[in-house]
Amino acid sequence: MNLFRIIAVFILLFLSAPSISTADDSEDFSEAYGFLETGEYLKAYNILVRLCETNRSSIDADRYLFYKAKAAYYAELSAESRAAFGRLILSYRRSSYVPYCHFFLANIDFRYGRFGQAVESYLQAYILSSDEELTGMAARSIAGTAGAPNAAVVKRVLAASMPRSRRCDLVVVIARELIAQRNYQSARTLLESCNSTEAARLYNETSQMITRQVGLGVVLPLSGELQRFGEAILNGIKLGLDQYTTGTGEDIKLTTYDTGGKNLEAARVIRALSEENIAAVIGPLTSEETAVASAVLACGDLPLIAPAASQSGLTQLSSSCFQLQPNLDRQGIMMAEFARMDLGADTAAIITPTSADQISMAEAFANRFQQMGGTILTTEYFRVRETDFGPYVKDIKSLMLGELLNPTIFVTDEGDTIEAEAVPIWIDCIYIPADPSQLKMLLPQIHFYNLNTVLLGNDGWGNKDIYRLG
């Protein structure tokens, strides 16, 4: 009986043991490898797909799978590449290819802007690597991601589990990159976790830089729906600081905070910054965020520079709040003054959407225009998603012609008859505080109904499509 059990165990071991690749498989792999070297990645990929399907229990299965994933990566088959690298990591945990898989996965995440995931994968490649070249590439890649949005490199490195000596080597590489970016505070925070000679030297260097540095906080939405707007402003700030440093030799410490577009988060960050030794804050982005931030600073003196908020009354919440964007009322007031003083307009009409911001500008225009002695003939309100503006234009023309819906026929000097709607009418100016999407439909209809005037608008008129309308 015992003999039968021994034979059964032997058979099971034999059946579960990995098979040896055949000579044909080796030849196929050599061919695929040759295609990889010559840049014919799709040909290599197709061969390796076949090898993986027919050699799932082979001792070379992980090698075939790795090179299949690699061929897909270079052939820009991202989904196939990512799936193959992930499968290798899960199925062949002890494979020597696993660290390389993490590195390639990190590259894919970085390519698609998933910077936090990229850092995690680079860290795994660095921790598991026994290849000096791969270790160096992973360390440099982590450092190169330090300035990317939501990468949180310092936080992730400090949380990662790895031998002390390897951590110190990585910390030094990242710290040098952070110092090059003038992000001295993050570099010092990272260097505190390491006691090597080079780390201590860099720590002292960053400490000296911090004491000589002017602090500037940037509070913007670097995630969420408004991320692209926040990133655009942040890039402009960095460009301006680089130009300033180049021109003056003075260094400014820039510390960024992500509000996610949330009002309470903006208030929390601003309150914390008001207690730190910084010169000023740039942000937040929206009028709503800026309102709560200004309210937080009502009893303080920290300068708050709002780059994009345009709501009226924000600067009244705090004497240290400054708006770079003209507020909505100011836009209307300035246009009214332009109409009266520069154009010499005595009368004006207003066509405005019914959204709160546009009505605010329209009312400011009307009030200032009338204060300066002008006359507002009429204010026409249209719905935000309106497409037919004929009735509003006709209402304005009817002020000059009487009841426009009456089928009166007009006669030209040459004796020709024309419909009332086609009669040319002149009015000093029309103020239209509308968005580009609305203007593209409204302006041609004003022209169609032969209403001749000087058209005045708001900042929405700066759109290139509106300019092209002529």
Salt bridges, closest charged atoms under 4 A:
ASP28 OD2 - ARG50 NH2 3.97
GLU40 OE2 - LYS43 NZ 3.09
ASP60 OD2 - ARG63 NH2 3.76
ASP109 OD1 - ARG82 NH1 2.83
ASP109 OD1 - ARG114 NE 2.79
GLU120 OE2 - ARG156 NH1 2.90
GLU198 OE2 - ARG176 NH2 3.07
GLU198 OE2 - ARG201 NH2 2.75
GLU205 OE1 - ARG201 NH1 3.42
ASP242 OD1 - ARG182 NH1 3.39
ASP251 OD1 - ARG182 NE 3.08
GLU265 OE2 - ARG268 NH2 2.66
GLU337 OE2 - ARG368 NE 3.02
ASP346 OD1 - ARG340 NH1 3.10
GLU386 OE1 - ARG383 NH2 3.20
GLU421 OE2 - LYS394 NZ 3.07
ASP465 OD2 - LYS440 NZ 4.00
ASP465 OD1 - ARG468 NH1 3.72
